[in-house]
Amino acid sequence: MRYIALFEDIADGSAIRTDLTEAHVAYLNAHRGKLRLAGAVREEHGGTPVGGAWVFDTATREEADAIVRADPFFVAGLRASYKLLAWGTAPGYEDVIL
């Protein structure tokens, strides 16, 4: 089942991001397969990250939630909030593989 996590970061999380980027990227790579797509979101291209978006393909919502909550950025308090939503496929996009 597909889920999408939408993250909003704390106002000044640059120190956390700098300190934990390597651990965060390693964590993302360790969950490749269940975590199909991940990245920072910004107000504009090249801007400072203000959050993130991840697309999951997991058996359950609880599995996706557990992956979110164990991420080094989440554990360290970078995420001010997040939503985990079920995500469907629009008609005509069934053949797109993430």
C-alpha positions in Angstrom: 0.0 0.0 0.0 1.2 3.5 -0.8 1.4 6.3 1.8 2.9 9.7 1.6 4.5 11.5 4.6 4.5 15.3 4.5 6.9 17.0 6.9 7.1 20.6 8.2 10.4 21.4 9.9 11.0 23.7 12.9 11.8 27.3 12.1 15.6 27.1 12.6 16.6 23.5 12.2 19.7 24.2 10.1 22.1 22.9 12.9 20.2 19.6 13.2 20.1 19.2 9.4 23.8 19.9 9.1 24.8 17.6 12.0 22.6 14.7 10.9 22.4 14.8 7.1 24.8 11.9 6.7 22.9 9.7 9.2 19.6 10.7 7.6 20.7 9.8 4.1 22.1 6.5 5.3 18.7 5.8 7.0 16.8 6.6 3.8 19.0 4.3 1.8 18.6 1.5 4.4 14.8 1.7 3.8 15.0 1.8 0.0 12.3 -0.4 -1.4 9.7 0.5 1.2 10.6 4.1 0.9 10.2 4.7 -2.8 10.9 8.4 -3.1 12.1 11.0 -0.6 13.3 14.5 -0.6 13.3 18.0 1.0 10.7 20.6 0.1 11.5 24.2 -0.3 9.6 27.4 -1.0 11.5 27.6 -4.3 14.2 25.6 -6.1 17.6 26.2 -4.5 16.0 27.6 -1.3 16.4 26.4 2.3 14.5 23.2 3.1 11.3 23.8 5.0 10.3 20.2 5.3 10.1 17.0 3.3 8.0 14.5 1.4 8.4 10.7 1.3 6.4 8.1 -0.7 6.1 4.7 0.9 5.2 1.2 -0.4 4.6 -0.7 2.9 2.2 -3.5 4.0 0.6 -1.2 6.7 0.3 2.4 7.8 2.0 1.4 11.1 5.1 0.2 9.2 5.4 3.5 7.4 4.8 5.4 10.7 7.6 3.4 12.4 10.0 4.3 9.6 9.2 8.0 10.0 9.6 8.0 13.8 13.0 6.3 13.7 14.6 8.7 11.2 17.5 10.6 12.7 15.9 14.0 11.7 12.6 13.0 13.5 14.3 11.7 16.6 16.4 14.9 16.9 13.4 17.1 16.7 13.8 18.6 13.2 10.2 17.8 12.3 7.7 20.3 13.7 4.9 18.2 12.4 4.0 15.6 9.8 1.0 13.9 8.2 0.9 10.3 7.0 -1.7 9.9 4.3 -2.9 7.0 2.2 -2.1 7.7 -1.4 -3.9 6.3 -4.4 -3.0 6.3 -8.1 -4.9 8.6 -10.5 -6.5 6.9 -13.5 -4.0 6.6 -16.4 -1.0 6.5 -14.0 -1.3 2.8 -13.0 1.8 1.9 -15.1 4.1 4.5 -13.4 6.6 2.8 -11.1 8.3 4.7 -8.4 
